[in-house]
Amino acid sequence: MRTPPFNLHLPTTVSEAVQISAELRAEGRETDWVAGGTDLLPNYKWHLNAKSDVISLARIEEMTTVSMTEIGAMAR
C-alpha cells in the first residue's frame, strides 16, 4: 500500500523547524513531526490521520545526541 502524497521538510536547526511549523500552521496546514517514523509511516500507508506536511528531525544535529545538564534531565 502506498502512502498518500505529502511535503517533506528537512530543517537543519531547531529554530528552522519551528519556523517551518509556524509558517505552515499560519497557512492553515496541518503537520506531523517525524524522528524515526516507526509509527507515523505505517499509519500513513493505511491512510490513518495523514497530514499534507511532515517535518523531519533527522538532519537536526543538536537532536542526535543525549547529554546530561545541570538539572540532570535527559533528552532524546
Secondary structure in CASP SS format (residue, H / E / C, confidence):
PFRMAT SS
TARGET T0000
AUTHOR 0000-0000-0000
METHOD secondary structure of the structure
MODEL  1
M C 1.00
R C 1.00
T C 1.00
P C 1.00
P C 1.00
F C 1.00
N E 1.00
L E 1.00
H E 1.00
L C 1.00
P C 1.00
T C 1.00
T C 1.00
V H 1.00
S H 1.00
E H 1.00
A H 1.00
V H 1.00
Q H 1.00
I H 1.00
S H 1.00
A H 1.00
E H 1.00
L H 1.00
R H 1.00
A H 1.00
E C 1.00
G C 1.00
R C 1.00
E C 1.00
T E 1.00
D E 1.00
W E 1.00
V E 1.00
A C 1.00
G C 1.00
G C 1.00
T C 1.00
D C 1.00
L H 1.00
L H 1.00
P H 1.00
N H 1.00
Y H 1.00
K H 1.00
W C 1.00
H C 1.00
L C 1.00
N C 1.00
A C 1.00
K C 1.00
S C 1.00
D E 1.00
V E 1.00
I E 1.00
S E 1.00
L C 1.00
A C 1.00
R C 1.00
I C 1.00
E H 1.00
E H 1.00
M H 1.00
T C 1.00
T C 1.00
V C 1.00
S C 1.00
M C 1.00
T C 1.00
E C 1.00
I C 1.00
G C 1.00
A C 1.00
M C 1.00
A C 1.00
R C 1.00
END
